[in-house]
Amino acid sequence: MPKLKIGTRGSPLALYQANETKSRLMAAHGLPDEDIEIVVITTTGDRIRDRPLSEIGGKGLFTKEIEEALFARGIHLAVHSMKDMPARLPDGLVMAALLPREDARDAFLSPVAKTIGELPEGAVAGSSSVRRGAQLKRLRPDLEVIPFRGNVETRLRKLADGVAQATFLAAAGLKRLGLEDKIASLVPTDVMLPAVAQGCIGIETRADDAATRELLAAINHEPSAVAVNCERAFLAALDGSCRTPLAGHAVTGNGAVRFRGHALTPDGAHCFETTREGAAVDAERMGREAGEQVKAEGGSLIAF
């Protein structure tokens, strides 16, 4: 067989995820290391680091060049953090596998407090996530939220330098990189609902590449796929982007799905929330209907 090429961004977390995918493919199919190559692709989102994503084009900035490589057949598959994926994939591409989900919660990082509630009055929190910013303003209207991009080391340095007193990262990424000791506390989902598909690694390929799709089917984790399909249906129904403060989280078990989702105004003043519970086979429909309900209730307040 020709060498299987995996496309990925070049960050430490992206490379971890690509290597995890490679290891699972090798184990599932008995492939030697030299049969699979990891191809690092620099995206627009990687190049532009001084502005919030919501100002420069949204989540697609982390996927555009990688998806172009798929279409050009320069790579066979692409590995993504699913929370960074736009609501809809380009025509001709499919998400062929989901790896087992890690912790979906947000991690709170701070040198001055263990929890959000312990932050001093008027403290500064750094986050370029419109979701986290809106949720934080709803929880603590006294806090100042400033833009805060960069990798883990950059954000920790900014905290040490006093640029902000707190920031947030996905717990999954910190755990995968062995950086759990940097976490002041994990934020319960009933305090801060996670981003759609947070903690999930998705593997994308061309719809017409039957051979690669067959290889990936062997490493798909069905419970994670069910949860992500539910959450992303919610996102799609709301036409969600990184300019929209949206959150959604599905939990699967015993053939059932429990889903909670909400949309907020950027200032956190309004929150439109819904829940669903039903059979796993209906997960995508439940997510879509939940999104349609929130969109109808929020109306112009959440139309961005």
Residue frames as qw, qx, qy, qz and C-alpha x, y, z in Angstrom:
[[0.000, 0.888, 0.459, 0.000, 0.00, 0.00, 0.00],
 [0.320, 0.644, -0.083, 0.690, 1.17, 3.59, -0.56],
 [0.304, -0.075, -0.556, 0.770, 2.39, 5.43, 2.53],
 [0.203, -0.782, -0.580, -0.105, -0.60, 6.75, 4.50],
 [0.285, 0.259, -0.148, 0.911, -0.23, 10.50, 5.08],
 [0.297, -0.724, -0.583, 0.219, -1.78, 12.21, 8.10],
 [0.193, 0.582, 0.049, 0.788, -2.20, 16.00, 7.91],
 [0.501, -0.681, -0.457, 0.277, -2.03, 18.06, 11.09],
 [0.027, -0.954, 0.135, -0.265, -1.15, 21.42, 12.54],
 [0.636, 0.375, -0.512, 0.439, 2.27, 21.66, 14.16],
 [0.381, -0.663, 0.322, -0.557, 1.41, 22.55, 17.77],
 [0.033, -0.292, 0.914, -0.280, 2.44, 20.10, 20.51],
 [0.579, 0.158, 0.598, -0.530, -1.22, 19.16, 21.08],
 [0.732, 0.502, -0.145, -0.438, -1.93, 18.70, 17.37],
 [0.400, 0.493, -0.772, -0.030, 1.14, 16.47, 17.01],
 [0.300, -0.133, 0.851, -0.411, 0.07, 14.43, 20.05],
 [0.700, 0.320, 0.356, -0.529, -3.33, 13.90, 18.43],
 [0.648, 0.563, -0.416, -0.299, -1.80, 12.94, 15.09],
 [0.186, 0.410, -0.882, 0.142, 0.56, 10.45, 16.74],
 [0.491, 0.021, 0.711, -0.503, -2.31, 8.99, 18.77],
 [0.765, 0.450, 0.035, -0.460, -4.21, 8.46, 15.52],
 [0.480, 0.564, -0.664, -0.103, -1.14, 6.88, 13.93],
 [0.125, -0.289, 0.895, -0.315, -0.66, 4.51, 16.88],
 [0.643, 0.186, 0.541, -0.509, -4.28, 3.39, 16.77],
 [0.734, 0.538, -0.212, -0.356, -4.13, 2.76, 13.02],
 [0.280, 0.512, -0.810, 0.049, -0.91, 0.75, 13.41],
 [0.311, -0.128, 0.847, -0.411, -2.45, -1.36, 16.19],
 [0.703, 0.317, 0.341, -0.537, -5.75, -1.90, 14.37],
 [0.792, 0.565, -0.097, -0.210, -4.21, -2.94, 11.07],
 [0.877, -0.234, 0.263, 0.328, -0.77, -4.28, 12.00],
 [0.519, 0.814, -0.019, 0.261, 0.98, -1.51, 10.06],
 [0.706, -0.149, -0.148, 0.676, 4.68, -0.74, 10.59],
 [0.199, -0.740, -0.153, 0.623, 5.72, 2.76, 11.63],
 [0.210, -0.303, 0.463, 0.806, 7.24, 3.57, 8.24],
 [0.136, 0.430, 0.792, 0.412, 3.90, 3.03, 6.45],
 [0.107, -0.882, -0.456, -0.039, 2.36, 6.11, 8.05],
 [0.431, 0.167, -0.055, 0.885, 3.76, 9.65, 7.68],
 [0.125, -0.807, -0.442, 0.372, 2.71, 12.72, 9.65],
 [0.377, 0.442, 0.266, 0.769, 2.62, 15.87, 7.48],
 [0.198, -0.582, -0.384, 0.689, 2.70, 19.20, 9.33],
 [0.203, 0.604, 0.462, 0.617, 0.65, 21.97, 7.69],
 [0.153, -0.240, -0.309, 0.907, 0.71, 25.59, 8.86],
 [0.071, 0.707, 0.681, 0.177, -2.74, 27.19, 8.86],
 [0.050, 0.668, 0.099, 0.736, -3.84, 30.81, 8.73],
 [0.622, -0.736, -0.148, -0.225, -4.94, 30.51, 12.34],
 [0.832, -0.294, -0.062, 0.465, -1.40, 29.48, 13.30],
 [0.495, 0.325, 0.084, 0.801, 0.15, 32.45, 11.47],
 [0.158, -0.618, -0.063, -0.767, -2.16, 35.14, 12.89],
 [0.553, -0.276, -0.692, 0.374, -1.73, 35.17, 16.66],
 [0.167, -0.043, -0.300, 0.938, -2.36, 38.77, 17.66],
 [0.434, -0.073, -0.087, -0.894, -6.13, 38.98, 17.09],
 [0.581, 0.066, 0.689, -0.428, -9.18, 37.04, 18.27],
 [0.243, 0.109, 0.879, 0.395, -10.36, 34.42, 15.79],
 [0.231, 0.702, 0.642, -0.202, -13.82, 36.00, 15.77],
 [0.091, 0.832, -0.057, -0.545, -12.28, 39.10, 14.15],
 [0.016, 0.572, -0.652, -0.498, -10.35, 37.36, 11.38],
 [0.528, 0.224, -0.635, -0.518, -12.62, 34.66, 10.01],
 [0.834, -0.247, 0.152, -0.470, -13.48, 32.11, 12.67],
 [0.787, -0.306, 0.535, -0.027, -12.78, 28.44, 13.24],
 [0.860, 0.486, 0.137, 0.064, -12.15, 27.64, 9.58],
 [0.188, 0.886, -0.417, 0.083, -8.78, 29.39, 9.83],
 [0.443, -0.508, 0.734, -0.083, -7.41, 26.29, 11.58],
 [0.735, 0.141, 0.662, -0.035, -8.67, 23.89, 8.90],
 [0.554, 0.754, -0.026, -0.352, -8.60, 25.61, 5.49],
 [0.240, 0.687, -0.661, -0.185, -5.08, 24.68, 4.37],
 [0.349, -0.191, 0.911, -0.112, -5.36, 21.15, 5.77],
 [0.652, 0.443, 0.545, -0.286, -8.62, 20.55, 3.92],
 [0.475, 0.769, -0.278, -0.324, -7.07, 21.95, 0.74],
 [0.026, -0.505, 0.859, 0.087, -4.34, 19.30, 1.11],
 [0.550, 0.144, 0.793, -0.218, -7.05, 16.62, 1.37],
 [0.635, 0.671, 0.203, -0.325, -8.71, 17.80, -1.83],
 [0.338, 0.776, -0.495, -0.196, -5.30, 17.97, -3.56],
 [0.988, -0.005, -0.157, 0.001, -4.57, 14.39, -2.40],
 [0.269, 0.667, -0.552, 0.422, -1.41, 15.54, -0.66],
 [0.205, -0.231, 0.810, -0.499, -2.66, 13.76, 2.46],
 [0.328, -0.228, -0.877, -0.266, -5.10, 10.90, 3.04],
 [0.451, -0.689, -0.567, -0.011, -6.58, 12.05, 6.33],
 [0.083, 0.568, -0.231, 0.786, -6.55, 15.03, 8.67],
 [0.496, -0.408, -0.682, 0.350, -6.63, 15.03, 12.47],
 [0.078, -0.582, -0.051, -0.808, -8.47, 17.85, 14.23],
 [0.018, 0.193, 0.684, -0.703, -9.58, 19.04, 17.65],
 [0.037, 0.545, 0.780, 0.307, -13.30, 18.79, 17.00],
 [0.119, -0.790, -0.404, 0.444, -14.09, 21.94, 18.98],
 [0.144, -0.518, 0.288, 0.792, -12.15, 23.88, 16.32],
 [0.223, 0.206, 0.804, 0.511, -14.23, 22.55, 13.43],
 [0.322, 0.031, -0.125, -0.938, -16.81, 24.76, 11.69],
 [0.642, 0.109, 0.504, -0.567, -20.42, 23.61, 11.94],
 [0.863, 0.438, 0.178, -0.178, -20.43, 22.25, 8.39],
 [0.590, -0.301, 0.565, 0.492, -17.68, 20.44, 6.48],
 [0.263, 0.493, -0.437, -0.705, -16.90, 21.32, 2.86],
 [0.893, 0.288, 0.065, -0.341, -18.73, 19.23, 0.27],
 [0.756, 0.473, -0.449, 0.060, -16.70, 16.13, -0.49],
 [0.207, 0.383, -0.746, 0.504, -15.18, 15.75, 2.97],
 [0.756, -0.459, -0.357, -0.300, -16.45, 13.60, 5.86],
 [0.300, -0.598, 0.627, -0.399, -15.57, 13.05, 9.49],
 [0.734, 0.143, -0.630, -0.210, -14.76, 9.35, 9.23],
 [0.710, -0.232, -0.606, 0.273, -13.78, 8.58, 12.83],
 [0.317, -0.805, 0.183, -0.467, -13.82, 9.96, 16.36],
 [0.480, 0.184, -0.753, 0.411, -11.31, 8.82, 18.97],
 [0.480, -0.571, -0.639, 0.188, -12.45, 8.26, 22.58],
 [0.072, -0.861, -0.069, -0.498, -13.37, 11.55, 24.18],
 [0.421, 0.048, -0.549, 0.721, -11.21, 13.00, 26.96],
 [0.138, -0.566, -0.544, 0.603, -12.52, 15.23, 29.75],
 [0.224, 0.677, 0.484, 0.508, -14.87, 17.75, 28.12],
 [0.308, -0.869, -0.306, 0.236, -14.63, 20.34, 30.90],
 [0.271, 0.848, -0.173, 0.421, -12.84, 23.68, 30.91],
 [0.718, -0.239, -0.348, 0.553, -9.76, 24.03, 33.09],
 [0.151, -0.978, -0.051, -0.137, -9.33, 27.13, 35.25],
 [0.737, 0.099, -0.193, 0.640, -5.75, 28.40, 35.48],
 [0.136, -0.912, -0.015, -0.386, -4.79, 31.11, 37.96],
 [0.518, 0.221, -0.558, 0.610, -1.89, 32.01, 40.25],
 [0.126, -0.255, 0.366, -0.886, -4.23, 33.84, 42.66],
 [0.679, -0.049, 0.277, -0.678, -7.33, 31.65, 42.98],
 [0.295, -0.073, 0.952, 0.043, -8.45, 28.03, 42.90],
 [0.271, 0.547, 0.788, 0.084, -11.89, 28.69, 41.40],
 [0.106, 0.561, 0.357, 0.739, -13.76, 31.39, 39.48],
 [0.431, -0.805, -0.363, -0.186, -15.60, 32.35, 42.66],
 [0.675, -0.551, -0.099, 0.481, -12.33, 32.98, 44.52],
 [0.474, 0.395, 0.151, 0.773, -11.05, 35.57, 42.02],
 [0.177, -0.381, -0.328, 0.846, -10.72, 39.04, 43.59],
 [0.284, 0.817, 0.416, -0.282, -13.33, 41.66, 42.80],
 [0.299, 0.903, -0.131, -0.280, -12.56, 43.29, 39.44],
 [0.569, -0.369, 0.636, 0.368, -9.88, 40.76, 38.49],
 [0.449, 0.590, -0.413, -0.529, -8.79, 40.40, 34.87],
 [0.771, 0.022, 0.636, 0.015, -9.42, 37.11, 33.06],
 [0.130, 0.515, -0.579, -0.619, -7.84, 36.38, 29.71],
 [0.553, 0.229, 0.801, 0.027, -9.82, 34.51, 27.06],
 [0.172, 0.278, -0.451, -0.831, -10.35, 34.89, 23.33],
 [0.062, -0.308, -0.932, -0.181, -13.27, 32.44, 23.41],
 [0.324, -0.298, -0.120, -0.890, -16.54, 34.33, 23.04],
 [0.711, -0.374, -0.559, -0.205, -18.28, 31.43, 24.79],
 [0.610, -0.263, -0.507, 0.549, -16.05, 31.56, 27.86],
 [0.114, 0.135, -0.112, 0.978, -16.16, 35.35, 27.89],
 [0.480, -0.375, -0.290, -0.738, -19.97, 35.42, 27.89],
 [0.751, -0.368, -0.548, 0.009, -20.25, 32.65, 30.48],
 [0.514, -0.103, -0.421, 0.741, -17.73, 34.38, 32.72],
 [0.094, -0.226, 0.016, -0.969, -19.53, 37.72, 32.50],
 [0.637, -0.412, -0.418, -0.500, -22.75, 35.95, 33.44],
 [0.758, -0.315, -0.503, 0.270, -21.10, 34.30, 36.45],
 [0.493, -0.520, -0.177, 0.675, -19.01, 37.27, 37.56],
 [0.319, 0.868, 0.289, 0.248, -20.11, 40.59, 35.99],
 [0.312, -0.919, 0.146, 0.193, -17.42, 42.38, 37.99],
 [0.708, -0.246, 0.454, 0.482, -14.57, 40.66, 36.12],
 [0.317, 0.764, -0.288, -0.483, -12.77, 42.21, 33.16],
 [0.857, 0.137, 0.468, 0.168, -12.28, 39.87, 30.20],
 [0.113, 0.785, -0.396, -0.463, -9.42, 40.61, 27.81],
 [0.850, 0.446, -0.247, -0.135, -8.29, 38.84, 24.59],
 [0.469, -0.592, 0.655, -0.020, -5.83, 36.04, 25.35],
 [0.911, 0.360, -0.157, -0.122, -4.48, 33.83, 22.57],
 [0.138, 0.679, -0.710, 0.125, -1.44, 31.59, 22.51],
 [0.725, 0.006, -0.689, 0.011, -0.31, 28.13, 23.51],
 [0.720, -0.593, -0.351, 0.082, -0.15, 26.86, 27.08],
 [0.642, -0.168, -0.152, 0.732, 3.34, 28.24, 27.74],
 [0.119, 0.398, 0.162, 0.895, 2.41, 31.67, 26.36],
 [0.474, -0.664, -0.323, -0.480, -0.68, 31.91, 28.51],
 [0.761, -0.490, -0.300, 0.300, 1.13, 30.77, 31.64],
 [0.503, 0.047, -0.054, 0.861, 3.81, 33.38, 31.01],
 [0.123, -0.539, -0.227, -0.802, 1.15, 36.08, 30.65],
 [0.660, -0.653, -0.341, -0.147, -0.35, 34.98, 33.96],
 [0.738, -0.294, -0.199, 0.574, 3.07, 35.09, 35.62],
 [0.323, 0.198, 0.078, 0.922, 3.66, 38.57, 34.19],
 [0.043, 0.448, 0.524, -0.723, 0.38, 39.84, 35.64],
 [0.148, -0.044, -0.502, -0.851, -1.32, 40.49, 32.29],
 [0.668, -0.334, -0.326, -0.579, -4.31, 38.64, 33.72],
 [0.392, -0.411, 0.674, -0.473, -5.16, 36.84, 36.94],
 [0.656, 0.080, 0.727, -0.186, -6.84, 33.86, 35.28],
 [0.416, 0.361, -0.548, -0.629, -7.40, 32.07, 32.01],
 [0.828, 0.065, 0.453, -0.325, -9.08, 28.92, 30.70],
 [0.239, 0.402, -0.789, -0.398, -8.03, 26.03, 28.50],
 [0.870, -0.039, -0.310, -0.382, -9.70, 22.77, 27.53],
 [0.660, -0.515, 0.523, -0.156, -8.91, 20.22, 30.21],
 [0.954, 0.231, 0.188, 0.034, -8.48, 17.55, 27.52],
 [0.572, 0.729, -0.244, 0.286, -5.50, 19.28, 25.93],
 [0.202, -0.743, 0.532, -0.352, -3.71, 19.79, 29.23],
 [0.835, -0.251, 0.459, -0.172, -4.28, 16.15, 30.23],
 [0.902, 0.412, 0.065, 0.108, -3.07, 14.84, 26.88],
 [0.437, 0.735, -0.333, 0.397, 0.12, 16.91, 27.20],
 [0.718, -0.208, -0.509, 0.427, 0.75, 15.82, 30.79],
 [0.147, 0.332, -0.186, 0.913, 0.15, 19.32, 32.15],
 [0.484, -0.630, -0.576, -0.192, -2.56, 18.59, 34.69],
 [0.532, -0.400, -0.380, 0.642, -0.41, 20.18, 37.38],
 [0.126, 0.115, 0.117, 0.978, -1.06, 23.58, 35.75],
 [0.350, -0.536, -0.565, -0.520, -4.80, 23.31, 36.44],
 [0.161, -0.261, 0.491, -0.815, -6.07, 25.25, 39.46],
 [0.490, 0.180, 0.724, -0.450, -9.44, 23.49, 39.17],
 [0.048, 0.214, 0.824, 0.522, -11.74, 21.82, 36.67],
 [0.343, 0.055, 0.110, -0.931, -14.89, 23.83, 36.01],
 [0.393, 0.264, 0.858, -0.202, -18.06, 21.75, 36.49],
 [0.102, 0.276, 0.681, 0.671, -20.28, 21.59, 33.41],
 [0.146, -0.778, -0.610, -0.036, -23.16, 23.08, 35.39],
 [0.276, -0.742, -0.051, 0.609, -20.99, 26.16, 36.01],
 [0.170, 0.644, -0.425, -0.613, -19.44, 26.52, 32.55],
 [0.867, 0.314, 0.367, -0.123, -20.93, 24.38, 29.79],
 [0.517, -0.319, 0.543, 0.580, -18.18, 23.23, 27.38],
 [0.321, 0.488, -0.419, -0.695, -17.76, 24.08, 23.72],
 [0.908, 0.268, 0.049, -0.318, -19.42, 21.73, 21.26],
 [0.924, 0.289, -0.212, 0.135, -17.24, 18.61, 20.80],
 [0.069, -0.806, 0.519, -0.277, -14.63, 19.78, 23.31],
 [0.574, -0.425, 0.687, -0.135, -12.26, 16.95, 24.25],
 [0.865, 0.291, 0.405, -0.048, -12.84, 15.05, 20.99],
 [0.174, -0.473, 0.636, 0.584, -10.32, 14.20, 18.27],
 [0.746, 0.510, 0.300, -0.305, -11.86, 13.89, 14.82],
 [0.410, -0.251, 0.685, 0.548, -10.38, 12.36, 11.67],
 [0.521, 0.674, 0.110, -0.512, -11.45, 13.83, 8.34],
 [0.409, -0.135, 0.739, 0.518, -11.00, 12.39, 4.87],
 [0.315, 0.177, -0.434, -0.825, -12.44, 12.61, 1.35],
 [0.744, 0.118, 0.363, -0.548, -15.90, 11.13, 0.91],
 [0.835, 0.446, -0.216, -0.239, -14.75, 9.30, -2.22],
 [0.225, 0.555, -0.781, 0.178, -11.68, 7.71, -0.54],
 [0.886, -0.249, -0.199, -0.337, -13.21, 4.35, 0.32],
 [0.776, 0.129, -0.509, 0.349, -9.89, 2.74, 1.27],
 [0.153, 0.305, -0.470, 0.814, -9.03, 5.38, 3.89],
 [0.594, -0.338, 0.051, -0.728, -12.57, 5.41, 5.23],
 [0.911, -0.124, -0.378, -0.112, -12.38, 1.64, 5.72],
 [0.565, 0.187, -0.539, 0.597, -9.09, 1.96, 7.62],
 [0.100, -0.317, 0.328, -0.884, -10.56, 4.64, 9.86],
 [0.723, -0.337, -0.280, -0.534, -13.77, 2.73, 10.60],
 [0.784, -0.099, -0.569, 0.225, -11.72, 0.32, 12.70],
 [0.392, -0.042, -0.470, 0.790, -10.68, 3.04, 15.15],
 [0.285, -0.483, -0.187, -0.806, -13.97, 4.93, 15.40],
 [0.078, -0.129, -0.797, 0.585, -15.29, 5.21, 18.98],
 [0.148, -0.513, -0.701, -0.473, -19.03, 5.01, 18.57],
 [0.311, -0.736, -0.523, 0.298, -20.12, 6.57, 21.93],
 [0.257, -0.480, 0.064, 0.836, -17.95, 9.63, 21.21],
 [0.063, 0.134, 0.618, 0.772, -19.28, 9.80, 17.64],
 [0.186, -0.654, -0.717, -0.152, -22.88, 9.74, 18.90],
 [0.308, -0.722, -0.311, 0.536, -22.22, 12.55, 21.39],
 [0.224, -0.328, 0.294, 0.869, -20.39, 14.68, 18.82],
 [0.023, 0.348, 0.718, 0.602, -23.11, 14.19, 16.20],
 [0.223, -0.763, -0.599, 0.095, -25.68, 15.42, 18.70],
 [0.317, -0.677, -0.091, 0.658, -23.63, 18.44, 19.71],
 [0.205, -0.183, 0.466, 0.841, -22.65, 19.41, 16.15],
 [0.000, 0.552, 0.735, 0.394, -26.27, 19.13, 14.99],
 [0.245, -0.822, -0.389, 0.337, -27.09, 21.69, 17.69],
 [0.314, -0.498, 0.226, 0.776, -24.25, 23.90, 16.41],
 [0.176, 0.140, 0.674, 0.703, -25.35, 23.60, 12.78],
 [0.052, -0.713, -0.689, -0.121, -28.98, 24.42, 13.59],
 [0.232, -0.869, -0.185, 0.397, -27.79, 27.67, 15.15],
 [0.574, 0.751, -0.034, 0.326, -25.43, 28.41, 12.24],
 [0.603, -0.767, 0.066, 0.208, -22.77, 28.52, 14.94],
 [0.625, 0.580, -0.236, 0.466, -19.35, 30.02, 14.51],
 [0.581, -0.211, -0.425, 0.661, -16.67, 31.28, 16.90],
 [0.032, -0.292, 0.012, -0.956, -18.45, 34.67, 16.80],
 [0.639, -0.426, -0.296, -0.568, -21.44, 33.10, 18.56],
 [0.191, -0.390, 0.752, -0.496, -21.34, 32.27, 22.30],
 [0.857, -0.058, -0.289, -0.423, -22.65, 28.69, 22.10],
 [0.159, -0.402, 0.866, -0.252, -22.12, 25.67, 24.32],
 [0.868, -0.002, -0.175, -0.466, -23.36, 22.10, 24.11],
 [0.059, -0.419, 0.888, -0.181, -22.58, 18.83, 25.84],
 [0.860, -0.039, -0.269, -0.433, -23.98, 15.34, 25.31],
 [0.299, -0.410, 0.830, -0.232, -23.46, 12.33, 27.58],
 [0.737, 0.121, -0.515, -0.420, -24.06, 8.80, 26.29],
 [0.123, -0.266, 0.900, -0.322, -24.66, 5.51, 28.07],
 [0.361, 0.219, 0.870, -0.255, -26.87, 2.42, 27.92],
 [0.248, 0.428, 0.738, 0.459, -28.16, 3.35, 24.48],
 [0.044, -0.901, -0.428, 0.053, -29.33, 6.78, 25.63],
 [0.413, 0.315, -0.011, 0.854, -28.18, 10.39, 25.23],
 [0.222, -0.840, -0.391, 0.304, -28.59, 13.36, 27.56],
 [0.449, 0.382, 0.174, 0.789, -27.91, 16.76, 26.00],
 [0.170, -0.842, -0.309, 0.408, -27.75, 20.30, 27.33],
 [0.486, 0.297, 0.264, 0.778, -27.10, 23.31, 25.16],
 [0.051, -0.861, -0.347, 0.368, -27.31, 27.07, 25.35],
 [0.441, 0.509, 0.182, 0.717, -26.64, 30.28, 23.49],
 [0.335, -0.673, -0.317, 0.578, -25.72, 33.54, 25.16],
 [0.267, 0.949, 0.035, 0.165, -25.45, 37.19, 24.26],
 [0.634, 0.425, -0.351, 0.542, -21.78, 38.31, 24.25],
 [0.112, -0.579, 0.372, -0.717, -22.28, 40.33, 27.43],
 [0.243, -0.043, -0.921, 0.302, -23.70, 37.30, 29.25],
 [0.343, -0.014, 0.299, -0.890, -26.92, 39.15, 30.05],
 [0.816, 0.139, 0.029, -0.561, -29.13, 36.62, 28.27],
 [0.092, -0.287, 0.949, 0.092, -28.88, 32.84, 28.14],
 [0.789, 0.135, -0.107, -0.589, -31.24, 30.63, 26.15],
 [0.128, -0.363, 0.917, -0.103, -30.99, 27.03, 27.29],
 [0.852, 0.033, -0.156, -0.499, -32.53, 23.67, 26.52],
 [0.334, -0.352, 0.871, -0.075, -32.08, 20.00, 27.42],
 [0.786, 0.193, -0.362, -0.463, -32.93, 16.76, 25.65],
 [0.386, -0.322, 0.853, -0.140, -32.92, 13.10, 26.59],
 [0.847, 0.310, 0.012, -0.431, -33.61, 10.11, 24.37],
 [0.942, 0.035, 0.291, 0.161, -32.29, 7.14, 22.47],
 [0.417, -0.500, 0.448, 0.613, -28.79, 7.26, 21.00],
 [0.430, 0.325, 0.690, 0.483, -30.18, 6.55, 17.52],
 [0.093, 0.883, 0.422, 0.182, -32.01, 9.88, 17.75],
 [0.519, -0.505, -0.080, 0.685, -28.98, 11.88, 18.90],
 [0.269, 0.074, 0.349, 0.895, -28.56, 13.95, 15.75],
 [0.171, -0.633, -0.562, -0.504, -32.26, 14.79, 15.57],
 [0.485, -0.739, -0.394, 0.253, -32.31, 15.80, 19.25],
 [0.454, -0.339, 0.055, 0.822, -29.36, 18.10, 18.76],
 [0.110, 0.293, 0.474, 0.823, -30.94, 19.71, 15.71],
 [0.308, -0.716, -0.552, -0.297, -34.28, 20.24, 17.46],
 [0.520, -0.631, -0.271, 0.508, -32.51, 21.67, 20.52],
 [0.344, -0.126, 0.215, 0.905, -30.70, 24.16, 18.28],
 [0.061, -0.481, -0.556, -0.675, -33.91, 25.13, 16.50],
 [0.418, -0.753, -0.506, 0.046, -35.61, 25.76, 19.86],
 [0.479, -0.527, -0.090, 0.696, -32.78, 27.94, 21.18],
 [0.241, 0.099, 0.389, 0.884, -32.62, 29.83, 17.88],
 [0.184, -0.638, -0.580, -0.472, -36.37, 30.55, 18.01],
 [0.484, -0.755, -0.384, 0.219, -36.25, 31.67, 21.64],
 [0.494, -0.423, 0.046, 0.758, -33.13, 33.82, 21.24],
 [0.391, 0.854, 0.342, 0.017, -34.21, 35.44, 18.00],
 [0.398, 0.841, -0.091, 0.354, -32.34, 38.60, 17.08],
 [0.466, -0.825, 0.310, -0.081, -30.44, 38.60, 20.37],
 [0.667, -0.366, 0.604, 0.237, -28.32, 35.65, 19.23],
 [0.737, 0.600, 0.270, 0.155, -28.34, 36.29, 15.46],
 [0.367, -0.707, 0.307, 0.521, -24.74, 37.19, 14.71]]
